[in-house]
Amino acid sequence: MNARSVPPHLTEGCAEIPILRERGQREVFCGLTGIIWLHRKIQDAFFLVVGSRTCAHLIQSAAGVMIFAEPRFATAIIDERDLAGLADANAELDRVVQRLIERRPDIKLLFLVGSCPSEVIKLDLSRAAARLSRSFSPDVRVLNYSGSGIETTFTQGEDACLASMVPGLPAQADTAHPALLIVGTLADVVEDQMRRLFNEMGIAPVAFFPPRRAADLPPLGPGTRFLLAQPFLADTARALEQRGAIRLDAPFPLGAEGTTLWLQAAADAWDIDAATFHRATAPGRERAQLALARQRDQLAGQRVFFFPDSQLEIPLARFLARELGMQLVEVGTPYLHRQHLATELALLPAGTMLSEGQHVEKQLDRCRAAAPDLVVCGLGLANPLEAEGLTTKWSIELVFTPIQGYEQAADLAELFARPLVRRTWLAA
Ligand code: SF4
């Protein structure tokens, strides 16, 4: 088996360059935000946030424009009496869950999602989940994870959610033959495209995690080779490795190049010959390259500044620099997982200014001084920066939108081109 995925001639980037580490005030959403895309992915799961009215407002306003059916998330409100320890929060939680499950027989997997308030009153949601799972087994499984905003960033909610599911994955029966596991939420349309590509290469069996249905849990064991589809899954990867699975090192499937190298990592692990790999991937890659060439006219030479927010910043920066010719002013990331991002760092242009963590005031000063053409940042910073005349892109949109794979490469470029085109119109 060969897990190498970045050809040697491409490994001249900035894997070794120093990184500016900052600690200070940060402007990020909390992990509850992940519920918005997770509840759409696992179609028979329900997310019950155990939190305050603030938590309920956050979820409703973030999801408000995206709900097309009866929501599969809600907030069990912890009120002042709970905070003062006057009410038995566990008994109240049991009552809420009982009512919910009676009313919604479609729920097969219930997540109790911790928040800042539930952590403040030290409500032990893991014990509550175990107790409720016993009560409702085998019809409903109850798991818990924390979406609390204390010292986290918003994509960590997905990491915590997936990590909570790993202990429940069944053991792989046949460990002599490798099985591929794709880890991280992908839109169904992207998942179907990837499945077709693996199929054309003869890579099987392939499973996706999280699954679309709670019961479709992929088997896990020493025969499992996994590819991360998202760069923010450190805890999930650790939990999978503890069960014997082996991570395939690869850049993330953004853009024609990233997608090719990501697929290549699986192909190498399965010893797929070059001709088969080419036959399966060339049509998609060529379509993507053609579509990107049109976007390149718009984006080449434009200077982009990333504030740390989604943890997608480094793969996105690599895509913008290498496939669209954009100039990277600063690439900020909330956390840098050097191992998971090693192949991405190797592909960044030498000398790229990287920063980890945030001191928002200092970073704003650097951004203003650089006057980039485009700023990728969280919602909280976007409006003030727009008011100062800078052009922004909300980083959260890049997590909600299908952007992975060949067929989505041009859509991803378009997300960056659109604010620049709007600025040109406004200036005209
Ligand atoms: S979990 Fe914490 S940060 Fe997130 S909405 Fe609730 S109170 Fe705010």
Residues whose N, C-alpha, C, O or C-beta is under 5 A from the ligand:
A	BS01	SF4	C30 L32 G51 T54 C55 L58 S115 C116 G147 S148 G149
